[in-house]
């Protein structure tokens, strides 16, 4: 009887998720499969695609620009997520303490997260402007620089500029995710450590960090996926330029698809990073399952 009941429940469960699975396949699965197919064609807008095998992939893998953009993407992701994690953890520890004006301070920290990506990107682009930007104006006024910094048009500064914006925009996610983890730590652990003579630094590395490690791991992995796929801030601030100096995979895919009108090759660029994203997603899912 019990076995029949479990079989009935399992069958009912499959039947209930069937409509959702069908919608997901139609909305996500079918376009994804079609995109993978088109990456093996010479598809351009307005022309029927012709199957060309691995030609698109062979072309991008022998293209220096592709590897330059892939390198930019990893630099963008690693530095953005790394700074967000370190600074976010420091600020989470600060706002976890009790002090006057803590509520207002927390609210201010949320502002970057609340702003739309487009508004934030356009504001930063104005601030970065070589001639009229407020950043260069302040640096020149306080004699910290002699000539304006080419924030968005300099070969070495363009990528740094978009990394700064990504850190600013994504910092609240780290702060408040880690703050949630910090508030679950039992205060008696710190009291016992204090009695044993442990200082603040030792308590931080022996109690705080290990206690919130699951939150740190999940937050970091999710941020890596989002940062790897980021588009709007880079495209709106630098457009990936100059000379692809700040281009990442998403903006490079857009450029190949809509500026070079090579849709099939653009889909090959996008498809080439799918294994990287799959690895990140699998690691995230396994970590979340292990934490449960």
TAGIKA-V594402 format. One record per residue. N is the residue number from 0. PSI is psi in radians with two decimals (none if undefined). Layout:
n & psi
N & PSI
N & PSI
//
This chain:
n & psi
0 & -0.80
1 & -0.69
2 & -0.70
3 & -0.66
4 & -0.75
5 & -0.68
6 & -0.70
7 & -0.78
8 & -0.72
9 & -0.77
10 & -0.75
11 & -0.68
12 & -0.80
13 & -0.71
14 & -0.64
15 & -0.60
16 & -0.15
17 & -0.81
18 & -0.72
19 & -0.75
20 & -0.67
21 & -0.77
22 & -0.75
23 & -0.72
24 & -0.76
25 & -0.73
26 & -0.66
27 & -0.86
28 & -0.87
29 & -0.83
30 & -0.62
31 & -0.81
32 & -0.72
33 & -0.68
34 & -0.72
35 & -0.73
36 & -0.81
37 & -0.41
38 & -0.25
39 & 0.29
40 & 3.04
41 & 0.61
42 & 2.20
43 & 2.80
44 & 2.27
45 & 0.01
46 & 2.44
47 & 2.37
48 & 2.57
49 & 2.27
50 & 2.21
51 & 0.27
52 & -2.35
53 & 0.24
54 & -0.76
55 & -0.75
56 & -0.70
57 & -0.63
58 & -0.84
59 & -0.57
60 & -0.27
61 & 0.16
62 & 2.17
63 & -0.61
64 & -0.65
65 & -0.84
66 & -0.57
67 & -0.77
68 & -0.69
69 & -0.72
70 & -0.78
71 & -0.72
72 & -0.75
73 & -0.70
74 & -0.80
75 & -0.80
76 & -0.83
77 & -0.83
78 & -0.69
79 & -0.90
80 & -0.68
81 & -0.83
82 & -0.70
83 & -0.67
84 & -0.86
85 & -0.90
86 & -0.67
87 & -0.69
88 & -0.73
89 & -0.79
90 & -0.58
91 & -0.70
92 & -0.69
93 & -0.88
94 & -0.11
95 & -0.31
96 & 2.82
97 & 2.13
98 & 2.83
99 & 2.29
100 & 0.26
101 & -0.68
102 & -0.74
103 & -0.71
104 & -0.72
105 & -0.69
106 & -0.71
107 & -0.68
108 & -0.38
109 & -0.26
110 & -0.83
111 & -0.64
112 & -0.58
113 & -0.50
114 & 2.52
115 & 2.65
116 & -0.66
117 & -0.77
118 & -0.77
119 & -0.77
120 & -0.77
121 & -0.67
122 & -0.79
123 & -0.62
124 & -0.68
125 & -0.74
126 & -0.56
127 & -0.16
128 & 2.33
129 & -0.61
130 & -0.82
131 & 0.01
132 & 2.51
133 & -0.48
134 & -0.89
135 & -0.64
136 & -0.78
137 & -0.73
138 & -0.67
139 & -0.70
140 & -0.67
141 & 0.24
142 & 0.58
143 & -0.37
144 & 2.73
145 & -0.55
146 & 2.66
147 & 2.48
148 & 2.34
149 & 1.36
150 & -0.77
151 & -0.18
152 & -0.03
153 & 2.42
154 & -0.58
155 & -0.26
156 & -0.36
157 & -0.79
158 & -0.66
159 & -0.71
160 & -0.80
161 & -0.48
162 & -0.74
163 & -0.76
164 & -0.73
165 & -0.70
166 & -0.83
167 & -0.74
168 & -0.63
169 & -0.11
170 & -0.75
171 & -0.59
172 & -0.75
173 & -0.78
174 & -0.88
175 & -0.43
176 & -0.80
177 & -0.58
178 & -0.71
179 & -0.69
180 & -0.72
181 & -0.61
182 & -0.10
183 & -0.12
184 & 2.31
185 & 2.17
186 & -0.36
187 & -0.45
188 & -0.69
189 & -0.67
190 & -0.74
191 & -0.69
192 & -0.64
193 & -0.73
194 & -0.64
195 & -0.05
196 & 0.19
197 & 2.32
198 & -3.13
199 & -0.74
200 & -0.76
201 & -0.68
202 & -0.65
203 & -0.81
204 & -0.39
205 & -0.43
206 & -0.97
207 & -1.01
208 & -0.85
209 & -0.60
210 & -0.58
211 & 0.26
212 & -0.70
213 & -0.70
214 & -0.73
215 & -0.79
216 & -0.87
217 & -0.77
218 & -0.75
219 & -0.77
220 & -0.76
221 & -0.72
222 & -0.64
223 & -0.77
224 & -0.81
225 & -0.73
226 & -0.69
227 & -0.61
228 & 0.06
229 & 2.49
230 & -0.93
231 & -0.73
232 & -0.73
233 & -0.79
234 & -0.72
235 & -0.45
236 & -0.87
237 & -0.28
238 & 0.25
239 & -0.16
240 & -3.08
241 & 2.49
242 & 0.72
243 & 0.37
244 & -0.50
245 & 0.20
246 & 2.43
247 & 3.09
248 & -0.67
249 & -0.76
250 & -0.58
251 & -0.67
252 & -0.75
253 & -0.75
254 & -0.81
255 & -0.65
256 & -0.83
257 & -0.28
258 & -0.64
259 & -0.16
260 & 0.70
261 & 1.36
262 & -0.77
263 & -0.76
264 & -0.63
265 & -0.70
266 & -0.51
267 & -0.67
268 & -0.82
269 & -0.72
270 & -0.45
271 & -0.38
272 & 0.00
273 & -0.78
274 & -0.64
275 & -0.78
276 & -0.63
277 & -0.73
278 & -0.77
279 & -0.76
280 & -0.74
281 & -0.75
282 & -0.74
283 & -0.81
284 & -0.73
285 & -0.66
286 & -0.74
287 & -0.66
288 & -0.69
289 & -0.65
290 & -0.53
291 & none
//
